[in-house]
Amino acid sequence: MINNYEIASSNSVLFLTHTSPSMKKSFIVAFIMCSHLIGKAQTNEELALKDIYKSALTNAKCYPWLDHLSNKIGSRLSGSTGAEKAVLYTKLQLETLGLDKVYLQEVMVPKWVRGEKEIAYLLVGKQKITFPICALGGSVATPKKGVQGGIIEVQSLEELNNLGIDKVKGKIVFFNRPMNPEFVETFKAYGSCVDQRSSGAREAGKMGALGVIVRSMNLRLDDLPHTGATNYGDITSEQRIPAAAISTNGAELLSKMLKEKSNSSFFFKQSCETFDDVLSYNVIGEIKGSEHPERIMVVGGHLDSWDLGDGSHDDGAGCVQSMEVLNIFKSIGYKPKNTLRVVLFMNEENGVRGGKEYELQSSKNNENHIFALESDSGGFSPRGFSVEADEANFNRISSWATLFEPYLIHKFVKGHSGVDIGPLKSKHIVKVGLQPDSQRYFDYHHAANDTFDAVNKRELELGAAAMASLIYLVDQNGFVK
């Protein structure tokens, strides 16, 4: 329809150049026709988005796909049986869509196993007060009988370093800096304190600490510890100490008890283990471009999840939404001009191996990626997009804001797009992240309650529709080079 409009409007413009008095009546008629065609071009985009949303809200497969991933397969930590099953299941579902190509891309991933349920308690004289904890991903185990010692509370890595080795050595370090509730942008609150989880064990280990307990990254007060990756960097194996997360309620109580009972000691036990890397896969499906098959648009999420829940929000939702984009285009009969590729990345949570391998293979094949869209912020109501692009292309995307207004999409900001599409380095690529409402996201993030029942069907479908709409507009209009 857009191509027809361009030809018709070009003819009308040529016709309008005949401005002699004898052609006055024809000029008026042609002007009316041109105005009508311009209006039709705008309406065509509006109608296309309407078709996309109708398909997503009445004929979507993303919710039953997520139901199977969550309830029939469950957690999908890299290297696990769940991850293997998820690869096979999503590949099969993509094959049912009648795509031009569906295939697996090999990637070696880490294999970390949690082991037995963790135990933790504070000893105050003969009194034993238990706390809900979970090992941080990638952590080493405690000794078989656990680890026990005096515990010191700090608010930051800087405070830890200021204490000095003499006060830290032989102690358990308790990092208790909460997410800042003053930040309306919850990912900003998360970013402001996640360093204690990712780097706390490394820094405390270098100072001779026995172990690390980290407050969960969660704005809500509850009894659920939230896991996440910890990174030892290049410290020696002797310096690597066990690290665990404690629930927010547990952190509040522990902090209170430490202030009241200075003669207490802390005990925790975990039996996690790291094995040799294992073979896994990125799952890829594509629709070949009808005009520019050499130009690639990517949409994706990460197929792996942490092991406490079933990873419905993080990131089962993003995976099925990305698959749904291709299903929507198939359903409405839209054939993209550029090649559209869905990529379900493996191992975002504890290594980003899938994203890195995808970029490596893309570089080897000299592929030209013009656009990448990632969904990895939960399956809540979509609010907009964060864009990594130069000013001209950011403005191009922002200019489509009025088309999204009927669907309550209002946020077009410059910012981080996604971890898995981050490694892509094509010369003119524009990267975008779907931005759902994030106020409840960290209630579930990396915790045991990240389960299928926490995802709303309609919100999930609206996210898929927003993603498909943006990809349609990119495919039709392109970018400024």
C-alpha positions as CSV (number, residue, x, y, z in Angstrom):
1,M,0.0,0.0,0.0
2,I,2.8,2.4,0.8
3,N,4.5,1.6,-2.5
4,N,1.2,2.3,-4.4
5,Y,0.9,5.6,-2.5
6,E,4.4,6.6,-3.5
7,I,3.7,6.0,-7.2
8,A,0.3,7.6,-7.1
9,S,1.6,10.7,-5.2
10,S,4.5,11.0,-7.6
11,N,2.1,11.0,-10.6
12,S,-0.1,13.5,-8.9
13,V,2.8,15.8,-8.2
14,L,3.8,15.6,-11.9
15,F,0.3,16.4,-12.8
16,L,0.1,19.4,-10.5
17,T,3.1,21.0,-12.2
18,H,0.7,21.7,-15.2
19,T,-0.5,25.1,-13.9
20,S,-1.7,26.8,-17.0
21,P,-5.1,28.6,-16.8
22,S,-6.7,26.1,-19.1
23,M,-5.8,23.4,-16.6
24,K,-7.3,25.1,-13.6
25,K,-10.2,22.7,-13.1
26,S,-7.9,19.7,-13.5
27,F,-5.5,21.3,-11.0
28,I,-8.1,21.5,-8.3
29,V,-9.2,17.9,-8.9
30,A,-5.6,16.7,-8.8
31,F,-5.0,18.6,-5.6
32,I,-7.9,16.9,-4.0
33,M,-6.7,13.6,-5.2
34,C,-3.2,14.2,-3.8
35,S,-4.5,15.4,-0.5
36,H,-6.6,12.2,-0.3
37,L,-3.6,10.0,-1.1
38,I,-1.5,11.7,1.6
39,G,-4.2,11.1,4.1
40,K,-4.5,7.5,2.9
41,A,-0.7,7.0,3.5
42,Q,-1.1,8.0,7.1
43,T,-4.2,5.9,7.5
44,N,-2.5,2.9,6.0
45,E,0.1,2.9,8.9
46,E,-2.7,3.3,11.4
47,L,-4.6,0.4,9.8
48,A,-1.5,-1.7,9.8
49,L,-1.0,-1.2,13.5
50,K,-4.7,-1.9,14.1
51,D,-4.3,-5.2,12.3
52,I,-1.2,-6.1,14.3
53,Y,-3.0,-5.3,17.6
54,K,-6.1,-7.2,16.5
55,S,-4.0,-10.3,15.7
56,A,-2.1,-10.1,19.0
57,L,-5.2,-9.7,21.1
58,T,-7.4,-12.3,19.4
59,N,-5.2,-14.8,17.7
60,A,-1.9,-14.9,19.7
61,K,0.0,-18.0,20.7
62,C,2.4,-16.4,23.1
63,Y,0.4,-17.1,26.3
64,P,0.0,-20.9,25.7
65,W,3.7,-21.0,24.6
66,L,4.6,-19.4,27.9
67,D,2.3,-21.8,29.8
68,H,4.2,-24.7,28.3
69,L,7.6,-23.2,29.0
70,S,6.7,-22.4,32.6
71,N,4.5,-25.2,33.7
72,K,5.6,-28.2,31.5
73,I,9.4,-27.4,31.4
74,G,10.0,-25.0,34.3
75,S,13.3,-23.3,35.2
76,R,15.9,-23.2,32.4
77,L,19.3,-22.4,33.8
78,S,22.1,-22.8,31.3
79,G,23.3,-26.3,31.1
80,S,20.2,-27.8,32.8
81,T,17.7,-30.3,31.5
82,G,15.1,-27.6,31.5
83,A,17.2,-25.5,29.1
84,E,17.6,-28.5,26.8
85,K,13.9,-29.1,26.7
86,A,13.2,-25.4,26.1
87,V,15.5,-25.4,23.1
88,L,13.7,-28.3,21.5
89,Y,10.2,-26.9,22.3
90,T,10.7,-23.4,20.9
91,K,12.4,-24.8,17.8
92,L,9.4,-27.0,17.2
93,Q,6.9,-24.1,17.7
94,L,8.8,-21.9,15.3
95,E,8.7,-24.7,12.7
96,T,4.9,-24.8,12.9
97,L,4.8,-21.1,11.8
98,G,6.0,-21.9,8.3
99,L,9.1,-19.7,8.5
100,D,11.7,-19.7,5.7
101,K,14.3,-21.1,8.1
102,V,14.5,-22.4,11.6
103,Y,17.8,-23.6,13.1
104,L,20.0,-24.0,16.2
105,Q,23.3,-22.2,16.8
106,E,25.7,-24.0,19.0
107,V,27.1,-22.2,22.0
108,M,29.1,-23.5,25.0
109,V,27.6,-22.4,28.3
110,P,28.5,-22.6,32.0
111,K,26.9,-25.3,34.1
112,W,26.2,-24.3,37.7
113,V,24.0,-26.4,40.0
114,R,22.5,-25.0,43.3
115,G,22.4,-28.3,45.2
116,E,20.6,-28.8,48.5
117,K,18.4,-26.0,49.9
118,E,20.5,-23.4,51.7
119,I,20.4,-23.0,55.5
120,A,21.2,-19.8,57.5
121,Y,20.7,-18.6,61.0
122,L,22.0,-16.1,63.6
123,L,23.3,-17.4,66.9
124,V,22.6,-15.2,69.9
125,G,23.8,-17.1,72.9
126,K,21.7,-20.3,72.8
127,Q,19.0,-18.7,70.6
128,K,19.0,-19.6,66.9
129,I,17.1,-17.2,64.5
130,T,16.7,-18.6,60.9
131,F,16.8,-16.6,57.8
132,P,15.7,-17.3,54.2
133,I,18.7,-17.2,51.9
134,C,19.7,-18.6,48.5
135,A,23.2,-19.0,46.9
136,L,24.1,-16.4,44.3
137,G,24.6,-17.8,40.8
138,G,28.2,-18.9,40.2
139,S,29.1,-18.9,43.9
140,V,31.3,-21.5,45.4
141,A,29.9,-23.8,48.2
142,T,30.6,-23.4,51.9
143,P,32.5,-26.2,53.6
144,K,30.3,-29.3,54.0
145,K,29.6,-28.3,57.6
146,G,28.9,-24.7,56.6
147,V,30.7,-21.5,57.6
148,Q,30.2,-19.6,60.9
149,G,31.7,-16.4,62.2
150,G,31.2,-12.9,63.3
151,I,29.2,-10.7,60.9
152,I,29.7,-7.1,59.9
153,E,27.2,-5.0,58.1
154,V,28.2,-2.5,55.3
155,Q,26.2,-0.4,52.9
156,S,28.6,-0.4,50.0
157,L,31.9,-1.7,48.5
158,E,33.4,1.6,49.4
159,E,32.5,1.2,53.1
160,L,33.9,-2.3,53.0
161,N,37.2,-1.1,51.6
162,N,37.4,1.7,54.2
163,L,37.1,-0.9,57.0
164,G,40.4,-2.4,56.0
165,I,41.6,-6.0,56.0
166,D,42.0,-6.2,59.8
167,K,38.3,-5.7,60.4
168,V,37.1,-7.9,57.5
169,K,39.4,-10.9,57.7
170,G,37.7,-13.9,59.2
171,K,34.3,-12.3,59.2
172,I,31.1,-12.7,57.2
173,V,30.2,-9.5,55.3
174,F,26.6,-8.5,55.1
175,F,25.8,-6.0,52.3
176,N,22.6,-4.2,53.2
177,R,22.1,-1.3,50.8
178,P,18.5,-1.4,49.6
179,M,17.1,-0.4,46.2
180,N,16.4,3.4,46.5
181,P,12.6,3.8,46.6
182,E,12.9,7.4,45.6
183,F,13.7,6.4,42.0
184,V,10.5,6.1,40.0
185,E,12.6,4.3,37.3
186,T,13.0,0.9,39.1
187,F,15.9,-0.2,36.9
188,K,17.7,2.9,38.0
189,A,17.1,1.8,41.6
190,Y,18.4,-1.7,40.7
191,G,21.5,-0.4,39.0
192,S,22.3,1.8,42.0
193,C,22.9,-1.2,44.3
194,V,23.5,-4.3,42.2
195,D,27.3,-3.9,42.4
196,Q,27.2,-5.4,46.0
197,R,25.7,-8.6,44.5
198,S,27.9,-8.8,41.4
199,S,31.2,-7.7,43.1
200,G,30.7,-8.1,46.8
201,A,32.1,-11.6,47.1
202,R,35.2,-10.7,45.0
203,E,36.1,-7.6,47.0
204,A,35.4,-9.2,50.4
205,G,37.3,-12.4,49.3
206,K,40.4,-10.3,48.5
207,M,40.2,-9.0,52.1
208,G,40.0,-12.5,53.7
209,A,36.3,-12.6,54.6
210,L,34.7,-16.0,55.2
211,G,31.6,-15.3,53.1
212,V,29.1,-12.7,51.9
213,I,25.4,-12.2,52.5
214,V,23.7,-9.7,50.2
215,R,20.3,-8.0,50.5
216,S,18.0,-9.1,47.7
217,M,17.5,-6.6,44.9
218,N,13.8,-6.0,45.6
219,L,11.8,-2.9,46.5
220,R,9.1,-4.9,48.3
221,L,9.6,-6.3,51.8
222,D,9.0,-10.1,51.7
223,D,10.6,-13.4,52.6
224,L,11.8,-14.4,49.2
225,P,15.6,-14.3,48.5
226,H,16.5,-13.2,45.0
227,T,19.4,-14.8,43.3
228,G,21.6,-13.4,40.5
229,A,25.1,-13.8,39.3
230,T,28.2,-13.0,41.4
231,N,31.5,-12.5,39.6
232,Y,34.9,-13.5,41.1
233,G,36.9,-12.0,38.3
234,D,40.5,-13.1,38.3
235,I,41.0,-13.6,42.1
236,T,42.5,-16.9,43.2
237,S,40.5,-20.0,44.0
238,E,41.6,-19.5,47.7
239,Q,40.1,-16.1,47.7
240,R,36.7,-17.2,46.3
241,I,34.2,-17.2,49.2
242,P,30.6,-18.4,49.3
243,A,28.0,-15.7,48.5
244,A,24.2,-15.8,49.2
245,A,21.2,-13.5,49.0
246,I,19.0,-12.9,51.9
247,S,15.3,-11.8,51.6
248,T,14.5,-8.1,52.3
249,N,12.5,-9.0,55.4
250,G,15.4,-11.1,56.5
251,A,17.9,-8.3,55.9
252,E,15.8,-5.9,57.9
253,L,15.6,-8.3,60.8
254,L,19.3,-9.2,60.6
255,S,20.3,-5.6,60.6
256,K,18.1,-4.9,63.7
257,M,19.5,-7.9,65.5
258,L,23.1,-6.9,64.9
259,K,22.5,-3.5,66.4
260,E,20.9,-5.1,69.5
261,K,23.1,-8.2,69.9
262,S,26.8,-7.4,69.4
263,N,27.9,-10.9,70.5
264,S,26.1,-12.8,67.8
265,S,27.6,-15.0,65.0
266,F,26.2,-16.0,61.7
267,F,26.0,-19.5,60.1
268,F,25.2,-20.5,56.6
269,K,25.5,-23.6,54.4
270,Q,25.2,-24.1,50.7
271,S,26.3,-26.9,48.4
272,C,26.4,-25.3,44.9
273,E,28.8,-26.6,42.3
274,T,30.3,-25.5,39.0
275,F,30.9,-28.1,36.3
276,D,32.7,-27.9,33.0
277,D,31.0,-26.0,30.2
278,V,28.4,-27.8,28.2
279,L,26.9,-27.5,24.7
280,S,23.7,-25.6,24.3
281,Y,22.0,-23.5,21.6
282,N,20.5,-20.3,20.5
283,V,17.2,-20.9,18.8
284,I,16.8,-18.9,15.5
285,G,13.9,-18.6,13.0
286,E,13.6,-16.1,10.1
287,I,11.4,-14.7,7.4
288,K,13.5,-13.8,4.4
289,G,13.2,-10.2,3.2
290,S,11.2,-9.7,0.1
291,E,13.3,-6.7,-1.1
292,H,16.4,-6.6,1.0
293,P,17.2,-10.1,2.3
294,E,20.7,-9.1,3.1
295,R,19.5,-6.6,5.7
296,I,18.6,-8.2,9.0
297,M,16.2,-7.1,11.7
298,V,16.5,-9.1,15.0
299,V,13.9,-9.5,17.7
300,G,14.6,-11.7,20.7
301,G,14.8,-12.5,24.4
302,H,16.8,-15.0,26.5
303,L,15.6,-18.5,26.8
304,D,17.6,-19.4,30.0
305,S,16.3,-18.4,33.4
306,W,17.4,-18.7,37.0
307,D,16.4,-21.9,38.8
308,L,14.3,-20.7,41.8
309,G,11.0,-20.0,39.8
310,D,10.1,-20.9,36.2
311,G,11.4,-17.7,34.6
312,S,8.0,-16.5,33.3
313,H,8.8,-12.8,33.5
314,D,12.6,-13.2,33.2
315,D,12.6,-14.0,30.3
316,G,10.0,-16.4,29.1
317,A,7.8,-13.5,28.4
318,G,10.4,-11.8,26.1
319,C,11.0,-15.1,24.2
320,V,7.3,-15.8,23.5
321,Q,6.7,-12.1,22.6
322,S,9.5,-12.3,20.1
323,M,8.1,-15.5,18.6
324,E,4.7,-13.9,18.5
325,V,6.0,-11.0,16.3
326,L,6.7,-13.5,13.5
327,N,3.3,-15.2,14.2
328,I,1.5,-11.9,13.9
329,F,3.1,-11.1,10.5
330,K,2.3,-14.6,9.2
331,S,-1.3,-14.2,10.5
332,I,-1.9,-10.8,8.8
333,G,-0.1,-11.8,5.6
334,Y,2.7,-9.2,6.0
335,K,5.9,-10.0,4.1
336,P,8.8,-7.8,5.5
337,K,11.0,-6.1,3.1
338,N,14.1,-6.9,5.2
339,T,14.9,-10.3,6.7
340,L,13.3,-10.7,10.1
341,R,15.0,-13.0,12.5
342,V,13.9,-14.1,15.9
343,V,16.7,-15.2,18.2
344,L,16.2,-16.9,21.6
345,F,19.5,-16.4,23.3
346,M,21.0,-18.9,25.7
347,N,22.9,-17.9,28.8
348,E,22.1,-14.3,29.4
349,E,21.8,-14.7,33.2
350,N,25.3,-16.0,33.9
351,G,27.6,-15.3,31.0
352,V,25.9,-13.8,27.9
353,R,27.5,-16.6,25.9
354,G,24.5,-16.7,23.5
355,G,24.6,-13.0,22.6
356,K,28.4,-13.1,22.2
357,E,28.3,-16.2,20.0
358,Y,25.5,-14.8,17.8
359,E,27.7,-11.7,17.2
360,L,30.7,-13.8,16.5
361,Q,29.0,-15.9,13.9
362,S,27.3,-12.8,12.4
363,S,30.7,-11.2,12.0
364,K,32.2,-14.3,10.4
365,N,29.3,-14.3,7.9
366,N,29.6,-10.5,7.2
367,E,25.9,-10.1,8.1
368,N,24.4,-6.6,8.0
369,H,22.1,-6.0,11.0
370,I,20.1,-2.8,10.7
371,F,17.9,-3.2,13.7
372,A,17.6,-5.2,16.9
373,L,14.8,-5.2,19.5
374,E,15.0,-7.1,22.8
375,S,12.3,-7.8,25.4
376,D,13.9,-8.6,28.8
377,S,12.0,-6.4,31.3
378,G,9.0,-8.6,32.1
379,G,5.6,-9.3,30.6
380,F,3.9,-6.3,32.1
381,S,1.9,-3.6,30.2
382,P,4.2,-2.0,27.5
383,R,4.9,1.7,28.0
384,G,7.4,2.4,25.3
385,F,10.9,1.9,24.1
386,S,14.5,2.7,25.1
387,V,16.7,3.4,22.0
388,E,20.4,3.2,21.3
389,A,20.9,5.3,18.2
390,D,22.2,8.6,16.9
391,E,20.1,11.7,17.1
392,A,18.7,11.4,13.6
393,N,17.5,7.8,14.0
394,F,16.2,8.4,17.5
395,N,14.1,11.2,16.1
396,R,12.9,8.9,13.3
397,I,11.6,6.5,15.9
398,S,10.2,9.2,18.1
399,S,8.3,10.6,15.1
400,W,6.1,7.5,15.2
401,A,4.9,8.3,18.7
402,T,1.4,9.5,17.6
403,L,0.8,6.1,15.9
404,F,1.3,4.4,19.3
405,E,-0.8,6.8,21.3
406,P,-4.1,4.8,20.9
407,Y,-2.3,1.9,22.4
408,L,-1.0,3.8,25.5
409,I,2.6,3.7,24.3
410,H,4.2,7.0,25.3
411,K,7.8,6.4,26.3
412,F,10.5,7.0,23.6
413,V,13.8,7.6,25.4
414,K,17.5,7.1,24.7
415,G,18.9,4.3,26.9
416,H,20.0,0.7,27.2
417,S,18.4,-1.7,24.8
418,G,19.3,-5.2,26.0
419,V,22.1,-7.4,27.2
420,D,21.9,-10.0,24.5
421,I,21.8,-7.6,21.5
422,G,24.5,-5.5,23.2
423,P,27.4,-7.3,21.4
424,L,26.0,-6.7,17.9
425,K,28.3,-4.4,16.0
426,S,26.9,-3.9,12.5
427,K,27.9,-0.5,11.1
428,H,24.5,1.2,11.0
429,I,22.5,-0.9,13.5
430,V,19.8,0.7,15.7
431,K,19.1,-1.2,19.0
432,V,15.9,-0.9,21.0
433,G,14.5,-2.4,24.2
434,L,10.9,-2.8,25.0
435,Q,10.0,-0.9,28.2
436,P,7.0,-2.4,30.1
437,D,5.7,-0.9,33.3
438,S,8.5,-1.8,35.8
439,Q,7.0,-1.1,39.2
440,R,6.3,-4.7,40.1
441,Y,9.1,-6.3,38.1
442,F,11.6,-6.6,40.9
443,D,9.1,-8.3,43.1
444,Y,9.6,-11.3,40.9
445,H,13.1,-10.8,39.4
446,H,15.3,-13.9,40.1
447,A,13.0,-15.2,42.8
448,A,10.9,-18.3,43.4
449,N,7.6,-16.4,42.6
450,D,8.6,-15.6,39.0
451,T,6.0,-18.1,37.8
452,F,3.3,-18.3,35.2
453,D,0.5,-17.1,37.4
454,A,2.4,-13.7,37.8
455,V,2.0,-12.9,34.1
456,N,-1.2,-11.4,32.7
457,K,-2.3,-12.7,29.3
458,R,-3.5,-9.4,27.9
459,E,-0.4,-7.5,29.1
460,L,1.8,-10.1,27.5
461,E,0.0,-9.8,24.2
462,L,0.1,-6.0,24.2
463,G,3.8,-6.2,24.5
464,A,4.1,-8.5,21.5
465,A,1.9,-6.1,19.5
466,A,4.0,-3.1,20.4
467,M,7.1,-4.9,19.3
468,A,5.6,-6.0,16.0
469,S,4.3,-2.5,15.4
470,L,7.7,-1.0,15.8
471,I,9.3,-3.6,13.6
472,Y,6.7,-2.9,10.9
473,L,7.4,0.8,11.0
474,V,11.2,0.2,10.8
475,D,10.7,-2.2,7.9
476,Q,8.6,0.2,6.0
477,N,10.5,3.4,6.7
478,G,14.1,2.4,7.3
479,F,16.7,4.5,9.1
480,V,18.9,7.5,8.3
481,K,22.4,6.4,7.4
